[in-house]
C-alpha cells in the first residue's frame, strides 16, 4: 500500500540526480530513486551517451581496434607444424584433445597450465585494481569493447545523443523504421560474425568457413553461432551498462579489494565547489569571493556510458573508462580553465588536498608488492615448467590379480601395463631398462624392450613382464625404476613401481 503523506507536510524536494533527469531528459542518468508512492523499483531509463573527444577516448578506440582485430583474424593465421599436423596458429582441437598456440601444444594432462593461467590472470587483475581501479572494465572487458562498437554503429546511423533522443521521442515513421532497421541489421551482422569467429577457434578456419557457407558444417557449429549471436546482440546492443552493474560480480569484488591509495576517477571537489555558472564565478572572483570551477553543465553525466554523476563520488556503476574526464576537460578548455577537474586520482590525495597538504602517492605498498611477487613467482614457475617439460608421458600400472606368478622353475614373474604418450609430431622409438632388481629380465609382449614404437601425437599401451630368478627376491616388495630413453633425442623419462614376490 502506498505511504500516505500528511496533508500539512510539503512533499520533499527531488534529489539532485532526479532534478538532473528532469532537466536533461529521461536519458541523462540511470536513476534508481524509489518512486514517490513507496515502490522499491524504478524502471530503467535508457542511456544515450554523448560522443566525446580526448585522450581517453582515443585510447579506447585504439584498444577496440586491436582487440577486435585479434579476435576476428587470429583464426586465419597459419603455423607450420609439419606434415599431418594442423596448420592453424591458435586452435582448440576437441576431437584430438589438443590446444595449439603457435609452437606450444597442450594435452589434457597439461590442464595444470590452464589452471595456472587462470590464477595468474586473477592475480594480474588484483594488481591492476590495486594500482588503477577498474581499468580492465573501462578499456579491455569484452562487454565494454563490443558495447563501444555497437554505440559507434548507432551514432553513425542515428546521430549523436541529441538526435537519438529526438528519434526515441518521435512517433514511428518510415524514416524511423528505416533507421532502426538498418541499425539492428548491422548489429545482428556484427553479432553473427562474432559468433562465427568464435567457432573458428575450434576447427580449421578456412575449411569451416567453406562448410558454413555450403551448409555442410556440423550442427553444433550452427547452434554455437546462433547462441553467441543472440547473446552478443542482447548484451552489447540492449543491456549494455546493466551487464556491468547487475550481472558482473567484479564491481562487488573490486570494492572489497580497493583502498585509498588506488587510482580511480574522482571529482576534485575542493577545486570544483561551489558550483555555479561561468558568469557567476567570474563576478564572485572579481569581488574576491570563492567560486568553484564546476559550471554544472552535466557534460560528465551525458558522456558516461553508465549514466552516473561522478561528482556524487566513487560509485559501483563506474567502469573507470575516462570519458567523463575528456568531457570535462573539453569544457574547461573552452572556459579557459585548467584541465583535470575530473581525473584519475586517489582518495588519499583528495583528502590531503582538502586538508591543505601535498600530493600523496603510494603505488608501491604491501598490497601491490604481494600481488606483483605472486605474479612474478607463478609466471616464472609456469614458464620454466613449460620450457623444460617432457614431450613423453609415461605411467606404469602393476597387475592387481595376480600380483605375481611363480613359474615351474621357481622364477617370479610380475606383469605391468605401460602407457606411453608421444607429444611430438613424428614417430618415436623407446628403449626400456629396469633398475632395482639384480638379475631381472624384461620382456615386452609382441615386441622388444630395445624398440618400443609410439606413433606421433598419440598414446600407446604395452604389456611388460619382469622376471626374477628363483631364490633372488629377498623381500615381498622391491622398488623398481623403469627408464624409457629415446636414442634419437637422448630424452629419457622414469616411472617407479614395485616387484611383488612371496614372503621369504
Rosetta blueprint (number, residue, H / E / L):
1 X L
2 X L
3 X L
4 X L
5 X L
6 X L
7 X L
8 X L
9 X L
10 X L
11 X L
12 X L
13 X L
14 X L
15 X L
16 X H
17 X H
18 X H
19 X H
20 X H
21 X H
22 X H
23 X H
24 X H
25 X L
26 X L
27 X L
28 X L
29 X L
30 X L
31 X L
32 X L
33 X L
34 X L
35 X L
36 X L
37 X L
38 X L
39 X L
40 X L
41 X L
42 X L
43 X L
44 X L
45 X L
46 X L
47 X L
48 X L
49 X L
50 X L
51 X L
52 X L
53 X L
54 X L
55 X H
56 X H
57 X H
58 X H
59 X H
60 X H
61 X H
62 X H
63 X H
64 X H
65 X H
66 X H
67 X H
68 X H
69 X H
70 X H
71 X H
72 X H
73 X H
74 X H
75 X H
76 X H
77 X L
78 X E
79 X L
80 X L
81 X L
82 X L
83 X L
84 X L
85 X L
86 X L
87 X L
88 X E
89 X L
90 X E
91 X E
92 X E
93 X E
94 X L
95 X L
96 X L
97 X L
98 X E
99 X E
100 X E
101 X E
102 X L
103 X L
104 X E
105 X E
106 X E
107 X E
108 X H
109 X H
110 X H
111 X H
112 X H
113 X H
114 X H
115 X H
116 X H
117 X H
118 X H
119 X H
120 X H
121 X H
122 X H
123 X H
124 X H
125 X H
126 X H
127 X H
128 X H
129 X H
130 X H
131 X H
132 X H
133 X L
134 X L
135 X H
136 X H
137 X H
138 X H
139 X H
140 X H
141 X L
142 X H
143 X H
144 X H
145 X H
146 X H
147 X H
148 X H
149 X H
150 X H
151 X H
152 X H
153 X H
154 X H
155 X H
156 X H
157 X H
158 X H
159 X L
160 X L
161 X H
162 X H
163 X H
164 X H
165 X H
166 X H
167 X H
168 X H
169 X H
170 X L
171 X L
172 X L
173 X L
174 X H
175 X H
176 X H
177 X H
178 X H
179 X H
180 X H
181 X H
182 X H
183 X H
184 X H
185 X H
186 X H
187 X H
188 X H
189 X H
190 X H
191 X H
192 X H
193 X H
194 X H
195 X H
196 X H
197 X H
198 X H
199 X H
200 X H
201 X H
202 X H
203 X L
204 X L
205 X H
206 X H
207 X H
208 X H
209 X H
210 X H
211 X H
212 X H
213 X H
214 X L
215 X L
216 X L
217 X L
218 X L
219 X H
220 X H
221 X H
222 X H
223 X H
224 X H
225 X H
226 X H
227 X H
228 X H
229 X H
230 X H
231 X H
232 X H
233 X H
234 X H
235 X H
236 X H
237 X H
238 X H
239 X H
240 X L
241 X H
242 X H
243 X H
244 X H
245 X H
246 X H
247 X H
248 X L
249 X L
250 X H
251 X H
252 X H
253 X H
254 X H
255 X H
256 X H
257 X H
258 X L
259 X L
260 X L
261 X L
262 X L
263 X L
264 X E
265 X E
266 X E
267 X E
268 X L
269 X H
270 X H
271 X H
272 X H
273 X L
274 X L
275 X L
276 X L
277 X L
278 X H
279 X H
280 X H
281 X H
282 X H
283 X H
284 X H
285 X H
286 X H
287 X L
288 X L
289 X L
290 X L
291 X L
292 X L
293 X L
294 X L
295 X L
296 X L
297 X L
298 X L
299 X H
300 X H
301 X H
302 X H
303 X H
304 X L
305 X L
306 X L
307 X L
308 X L
309 X L
310 X H
311 X H
312 X H
313 X L
314 X L
315 X L
316 X L
317 X L
318 X L
319 X L
320 X L
321 X L
322 X L
323 X H
324 X H
325 X H
326 X H
327 X H
328 X H
329 X H
330 X H
331 X H
332 X H
333 X H
334 X H
335 X H
336 X L
337 X L
338 X L
339 X L
340 X L
341 X L
342 X E
343 X E
344 X E
345 X E
346 X L
347 X H
348 X H
349 X H
350 X H
351 X H
352 X H
353 X H
354 X H
355 X L
356 X L
357 X L
358 X L
359 X L
360 X L
361 X L
362 X L
363 X L
364 X L
365 X L
366 X H
367 X H
368 X H
369 X H
370 X H
371 X H
372 X H
373 X H
374 X H
375 X H
376 X H
377 X H
378 X H
379 X H
380 X H
381 X H
382 X H
383 X H
384 X H
385 X H
386 X H
387 X H
388 X H
389 X L
390 X L
391 X L
392 X E
393 X E
394 X E
395 X E
396 X E
397 X E
398 X E
399 X L
400 X L
401 X L
402 X L
403 X L
404 X L
405 X E
406 X E
407 X L
408 X L
409 X L
410 X L
411 X L
412 X E
413 X E
414 X E
415 X E
416 X E
417 X E
418 X E
419 X E
420 X E
421 X E
422 X E
423 X L
424 X L
425 X L
426 X L
427 X L
428 X E
429 X E
430 X E
431 X E
432 X E
433 X E
434 X E
435 X E
436 X L
437 X L
438 X L
439 X L
440 X L
441 X E
442 X E
443 X E
444 X E
445 X L
446 X L
447 X L
448 X E
449 X L
450 X L
451 X E
452 X E
453 X E
454 X E
455 X L
456 X L
457 X L
458 X E
459 X E
460 X E
461 X E
462 X E
463 X E
464 X E
465 X E
466 X E
467 X E
468 X E
469 X L
470 X L
471 X L
472 X L
473 X L
474 X L
475 X L
476 X L
477 X E
478 X E
479 X E
480 X E
481 X E
482 X E
483 X E
484 X E
485 X E
486 X E
487 X L
488 X L
489 X L
490 X L
491 X L
492 X E
493 X E
494 X E
495 X E
496 X E
497 X E
498 X E
499 X E
500 X E
501 X L
502 X L
503 X L
504 X L
